[in-house]
Amino acid sequence: MGKYVPYGDKPAEKAAVLLTRIAKLLFVDDCNCILCGKELEDKKRSGLCPDCLAKLPLNDGEICRKCGRVLLNEADYCNTCQNNDRHFSIARSACVYEDGAVTLVRGLKFGGKRYFAKYLANLMTDKYLDEGFDCDCVIAVPLSAKRKRMRGYNQADLLAREISSALRLDYMNGAVVKIKDNERQAKLGHIAREKNVKGAYKVADKEAVKGRRVLLVDDVLTTGATASEVAGILLKAKAKSVSVLTFASTRYKVPSETGGEDDYEDKMV
């Protein structure tokens, strides 16, 4: 929208200004930065003003070649990927899970701000193209029925739908389902995460994924345990390959004495 316009003297002018203000309230994401709330001069694909976009922690530095997380050194792979089988071919994320990226994920995941999905998906689509991914269908990491009822939606599903539409790829809704309401991964260290996701997912439509190059979509990648587990069952169902795309990923952390590798302190992931 344009700049603030004061009320005019005529009824028609007052009505026009009132309608403009109502529109801005109804379509706040088209008019204001989704991070700082600053009024946008024009609509942005990212939903962010230039200042917030410049500060967004894009994941474009030294990363693990497999899971795509930021590394602390110049190694090719993080210890987690070196020491564990990873069933996905590659995983990449648009941002590092820090600062503004955390706010955006929490707003989408816990704050009921579903409209964030289209903006986060735009950044993820750009990453897909930049990385030269070559997939022909999209699958979202599913939530358990119980957790979906509690939240009202699956944030990964919202992202996957936007991405599949933008890239003109088939969206395989319901091809993978979660059959076990396991403990939240955010509470666990790396070793426990690997065990926690075993047997939690099932391919419900094997014919739909057979021979397909799957793009698996989620909001955040931490250790990669969930992505690897879902990728594994897709490969067993004869998917040709599985690549993973998330909005953000955490930095690789050195092993701790209490939580094992990648013990992660942010319990909101």
Disulfide bonds with the S-S distance in Angstrom:
none
